[in-house]
């Protein structure tokens, strides 16, 4: 894994009482590295700590929301308040809306799963390609997807590695607003503005109770996920999957 750099990969803009948090690593398809982790952590800390901010919008680029973890660099060290990628195990008091244009795959999809509402354009796609590399979604997706999607759909995505399109995601109740290309951020900001017309403390209490009902205590889930990844890290199939990815060829699995 490479050392952290001074790269700025996340940018923030205040829009009235909403903080826009934008992934900004287009050359790497917004892959999550240490700079993204650091930037997300700082942005979400700002959202949580600033009393003038009541809602957040997490956006990617116009063509790719995020292609997932950076397989070459790694995602960097977990942060104290946010965990993996600065967000995956964060307890957030304020609503966060995902504005998705293009691909949200692997860790990118897991970023979306961290959000409370989802606005997606018709260019979006959501998927877990990890099994195609000998891995599993270890940023929480393996246990969070079955909570917000029908069980058979979550299993299909986890086992096939194939994405679903935004129309299907909306029909399944995962996407709150399906919009035309280029409109995800604007519609997400409109949704945030509606939320911000309401009493902020009432919104936060409502969100906390809903999240407790949906997610519960994830301690055991994280422990099981980390243990599964440790087992996969020791396999020849993982090495083959990563080699095949970088060599742009199909992997040859051996089941060991």
C-alpha positions as CSV (number, residue, x, y, z in Angstrom):
1,X,0.0,0.0,0.0
2,X,1.3,3.5,-0.8
3,X,1.9,6.2,1.8
4,X,-0.8,8.9,2.4
5,X,-0.3,12.0,0.2
6,X,-1.5,15.6,0.3
7,X,-4.1,14.8,-2.3
8,X,-7.4,16.6,-1.9
9,X,-10.0,14.1,-2.9
10,X,-13.1,15.4,-1.1
11,X,-14.5,19.0,-1.4
12,X,-17.2,20.7,0.6
13,X,-19.6,23.5,-0.3
14,X,-22.1,25.1,2.1
15,X,-25.6,25.4,0.5
16,X,-27.8,27.2,3.0
17,X,-28.1,24.7,5.9
18,X,-26.9,21.8,3.8
19,X,-23.3,20.7,3.4
20,X,-22.4,19.2,0.0
21,X,-19.7,16.6,0.3
22,X,-18.2,15.9,-3.1
23,X,-15.9,13.0,-4.0
24,X,-13.2,14.6,-6.3
25,X,-10.8,11.9,-7.6
26,X,-12.1,11.6,-11.2
27,X,-8.8,10.1,-12.6
28,X,-9.3,7.1,-10.3
29,X,-13.1,6.9,-10.6
30,X,-13.4,8.3,-7.1
31,X,-11.8,5.1,-5.7
32,X,-11.5,5.2,-1.9
33,X,-7.9,5.8,-0.8
34,X,-6.4,7.4,2.2
35,X,-7.1,10.9,0.8
36,X,-10.8,10.1,0.4
37,X,-10.9,8.6,3.8
38,X,-9.3,11.6,5.4
39,X,-11.5,14.0,3.4
40,X,-14.8,12.2,4.2
41,X,-13.9,12.1,7.9
42,X,-13.1,15.8,8.0
43,X,-16.3,16.7,6.0
44,X,-18.6,14.6,8.2
45,X,-17.0,15.9,11.4
46,X,-17.8,19.4,10.1
47,X,-21.4,18.4,9.4
48,X,-21.8,16.9,12.8
49,X,-20.1,19.7,14.8
50,X,-21.4,22.8,13.1
51,X,-24.8,23.8,14.6
52,X,-25.6,25.8,11.4
53,X,-25.6,22.7,9.3
54,X,-28.7,20.5,9.4
55,X,-28.3,18.1,6.5
56,X,-25.6,16.7,4.2
57,X,-25.5,15.5,0.6
58,X,-22.8,13.1,-0.5
59,X,-22.1,13.3,-4.3
60,X,-19.7,11.7,-6.7
61,X,-18.8,12.7,-10.2
62,X,-21.0,13.1,-13.3
63,X,-19.9,9.7,-14.7
64,X,-18.9,7.7,-11.6
65,X,-20.1,8.1,-8.0
66,X,-17.4,5.8,-6.8
67,X,-15.8,2.6,-8.1
68,X,-15.0,1.4,-4.6
69,X,-11.8,0.8,-2.7
70,X,-8.6,1.6,-4.4
71,X,-7.1,-1.8,-4.9
72,X,-3.6,-0.4,-5.6
73,X,-3.4,2.0,-2.6
74,X,-5.9,0.6,-0.1
75,X,-8.5,2.7,1.6
76,X,-6.2,4.1,4.3
77,X,-6.5,3.7,8.1
78,X,-10.0,3.8,9.7
79,X,-10.7,7.1,11.5
80,X,-11.6,7.5,15.1
81,X,-15.1,8.9,14.5
82,X,-16.0,7.3,11.2
83,X,-14.2,4.0,11.0
84,X,-13.4,2.6,7.5
85,X,-13.4,5.4,4.9
86,X,-14.2,7.9,7.6
87,X,-17.9,6.9,7.4
88,X,-18.7,3.2,7.4
89,X,-19.2,2.8,11.2
90,X,-20.0,6.4,12.0
91,X,-23.0,7.2,14.2
92,X,-24.5,10.3,12.4
93,X,-27.0,12.5,14.1
94,X,-27.9,14.5,11.0
95,X,-29.5,13.2,7.7
96,X,-27.2,12.4,4.8
97,X,-28.5,12.0,1.2
98,X,-26.6,10.2,-1.5
99,X,-26.7,11.9,-5.0
100,X,-25.7,9.2,-7.4
101,X,-24.7,9.7,-11.0
102,X,-23.0,6.7,-12.7
103,X,-21.4,3.7,-11.1
104,X,-21.6,3.0,-7.3
105,X,-19.7,-0.3,-7.0
106,X,-18.2,-2.2,-4.1
107,X,-17.1,0.4,-1.5
108,X,-18.9,3.0,-3.6
109,X,-22.2,1.2,-3.1
110,X,-21.3,0.8,0.6
111,X,-20.9,4.6,0.8
112,X,-24.5,4.9,-0.5
113,X,-25.6,2.3,2.0
114,X,-24.3,4.6,4.7
115,X,-26.7,7.4,3.6
116,X,-30.2,7.8,4.8
117,X,-31.9,8.7,1.5
118,X,-30.8,8.0,-2.1
119,X,-31.3,10.2,-5.2
120,X,-30.1,8.4,-8.4
121,X,-30.0,9.4,-12.0
122,X,-30.8,7.0,-14.8
123,X,-27.1,6.5,-15.4
124,X,-26.6,5.0,-11.9
125,X,-25.8,1.4,-11.2
126,X,-25.3,-0.3,-7.8
127,X,-23.3,-3.5,-7.3
128,X,-20.9,-5.6,-5.3
129,X,-18.2,-7.0,-7.8
130,X,-16.0,-8.3,-4.9
131,X,-16.7,-12.0,-5.5
132,X,-15.2,-11.5,-9.0
133,X,-11.9,-10.7,-7.3
134,X,-12.0,-13.3,-4.5
135,X,-13.3,-10.9,-1.9
136,X,-16.5,-9.9,-0.1
137,X,-18.0,-6.4,0.6
138,X,-16.1,-5.8,3.9
139,X,-17.2,-2.2,4.4
140,X,-20.5,-3.2,5.8
141,X,-22.3,-4.1,2.6
142,X,-22.6,-7.8,3.2
143,X,-24.9,-7.2,6.2
144,X,-26.4,-3.8,5.4
145,X,-27.7,-4.7,1.9
146,X,-30.1,-7.4,3.2
147,X,-31.6,-4.8,5.5
148,X,-32.6,-2.3,2.8
149,X,-33.2,-4.7,-0.1
150,X,-35.3,-7.8,-0.3
151,X,-33.3,-10.8,0.9
152,X,-33.1,-12.6,-2.5
153,X,-32.0,-9.5,-4.3
154,X,-29.3,-8.8,-1.7
155,X,-28.1,-12.4,-2.1
156,X,-28.2,-12.2,-5.9
157,X,-26.0,-9.1,-5.8
158,X,-23.6,-10.6,-3.3
159,X,-23.3,-13.9,-5.1
160,X,-23.3,-12.9,-8.7
161,X,-21.3,-9.7,-8.5
162,X,-23.7,-8.2,-11.1
163,X,-25.1,-4.7,-10.6
164,X,-28.7,-3.6,-10.6
165,X,-29.9,-0.6,-12.6
166,X,-31.6,2.5,-10.9
167,X,-35.0,1.6,-12.2
168,X,-34.9,-1.7,-10.5
169,X,-33.4,-0.1,-7.3
170,X,-36.3,2.4,-7.3
171,X,-38.9,-0.4,-7.7
172,X,-37.3,-2.2,-4.8
173,X,-37.6,0.8,-2.6
174,X,-33.9,1.6,-2.3
175,X,-33.9,4.7,-4.4
176,X,-36.1,7.6,-3.1
177,X,-35.9,9.7,-6.2
178,X,-35.1,8.6,-9.8
179,X,-34.1,11.5,-11.9
180,X,-32.7,12.4,-15.4
181,X,-28.9,12.4,-15.9
182,X,-27.2,15.4,-14.4
183,X,-30.0,16.1,-11.9
184,X,-29.1,14.0,-8.9
185,X,-27.4,16.7,-7.0
186,X,-30.1,19.4,-7.6
187,X,-32.9,17.0,-6.6
188,X,-30.9,15.9,-3.5
189,X,-30.5,19.5,-2.5
190,X,-34.2,20.0,-2.9
191,X,-34.9,17.0,-0.7
192,X,-32.4,18.4,1.9
193,X,-34.1,21.8,1.8
194,X,-37.5,20.1,2.6
195,X,-35.9,18.3,5.5
196,X,-34.4,21.6,6.7
197,X,-37.8,23.3,6.9
198,X,-38.5,20.9,9.8
199,X,-37.4,21.2,13.4
200,X,-33.8,19.9,13.4
201,X,-33.9,18.2,16.8
202,X,-37.1,16.4,15.9
203,X,-35.5,15.3,12.7
204,X,-32.4,14.0,14.5
205,X,-34.5,12.1,17.1
206,X,-36.6,10.5,14.4
207,X,-33.5,9.5,12.4
208,X,-31.8,8.0,15.5
209,X,-34.9,5.9,16.3
210,X,-35.3,4.7,12.7
211,X,-31.6,3.8,12.4
212,X,-31.7,1.9,15.7
213,X,-34.6,-0.1,14.4
214,X,-33.0,-0.8,11.0
215,X,-29.4,-1.4,12.0
216,X,-29.4,-2.3,15.7
217,X,-26.1,-3.1,17.2
218,X,-23.6,-3.9,14.4
219,X,-20.7,-5.0,16.7
220,X,-21.2,-8.7,15.9
221,X,-21.7,-8.0,12.2
222,X,-18.4,-6.2,12.0
223,X,-16.6,-8.9,13.9
224,X,-17.9,-11.6,11.6
225,X,-17.1,-9.5,8.5
226,X,-13.5,-8.9,9.5
227,X,-13.1,-12.6,10.3
228,X,-14.4,-13.6,6.9
229,X,-12.0,-11.1,5.2
230,X,-9.1,-12.5,7.2
231,X,-9.9,-16.0,5.9
232,X,-10.1,-14.8,2.3
233,X,-6.9,-12.8,2.6
234,X,-5.1,-16.2,3.1
235,X,-6.5,-17.8,-0.1
236,X,-4.8,-18.3,-3.4
237,X,-8.0,-17.3,-5.1
238,X,-7.7,-13.8,-3.7
239,X,-4.2,-13.4,-5.1
240,X,-5.4,-14.8,-8.4
241,X,-8.4,-12.4,-8.4
242,X,-6.3,-9.3,-7.8
243,X,-3.6,-10.4,-10.4
244,X,-6.3,-11.0,-13.0
245,X,-7.8,-7.5,-12.3
246,X,-4.5,-5.7,-12.8
247,X,-3.6,-7.9,-15.8
248,X,-7.0,-7.3,-17.3
249,X,-7.8,-11.0,-17.8
250,X,-10.3,-13.5,-16.5
251,X,-9.3,-15.2,-13.2
252,X,-8.8,-18.9,-13.0
253,X,-10.3,-20.0,-9.7
254,X,-9.0,-23.1,-7.7
255,X,-11.2,-22.9,-4.7
256,X,-8.3,-22.7,-2.3
